[in-house]
Amino acid sequence: MRTLAVLGLIGFASVAYADAVTTPDCVSVRKSADYRGYGYTHAIHVTNSCDEAIRCTASADSAPDPIRFEVRAGQAVDKTLKIGAPGSSFELTLRCEKR
């Protein structure tokens, strides 16, 4: 019984912190959390390898207010979601669509 309870908690934790990322196949995303002395900076790096621009909306559990941005074809952008977060992990919600 004890083993099942622990496995259940591990399974729940992995689902609770899953990122929700929806992008075209030609878009790649990388998360980062750099410590800056006063907390972590949660950021994303979005690379658009598509043949047209994309529009994105991003938020995180540490920064629930969504930001909107555009990435031109063949370009990449860095976007900061939260400065001074107490922890390094964050759950990302990102949706990008071709224009």
Rosetta blueprint (number, residue, H / E / L):
1 M L
2 R H
3 T H
4 L H
5 A H
6 V H
7 L H
8 G H
9 L H
10 I H
11 G H
12 F H
13 A H
14 S H
15 V H
16 A H
17 Y L
18 A L
19 D L
20 A E
21 V E
22 T E
23 T L
24 P L
25 D L
26 C L
27 V E
28 S E
29 V E
30 R E
31 K E
32 S E
33 A E
34 D E
35 Y E
36 R L
37 G L
38 Y L
39 G L
40 Y E
41 T E
42 H E
43 A E
44 I E
45 H E
46 V E
47 T E
48 N E
49 S L
50 C L
51 D L
52 E L
53 A L
54 I E
55 R E
56 C E
57 T E
58 A E
59 S E
60 A E
61 D L
62 S L
63 A E
64 P E
65 D E
66 P E
67 I E
68 R E
69 F E
70 E E
71 V E
72 R L
73 A L
74 G L
75 Q L
76 A E
77 V E
78 D E
79 K E
80 T E
81 L E
82 K E
83 I E
84 G E
85 A E
86 P L
87 G L
88 S L
89 S L
90 F L
91 E L
92 L E
93 T E
94 L E
95 R E
96 C E
97 E E
98 K E
99 R L
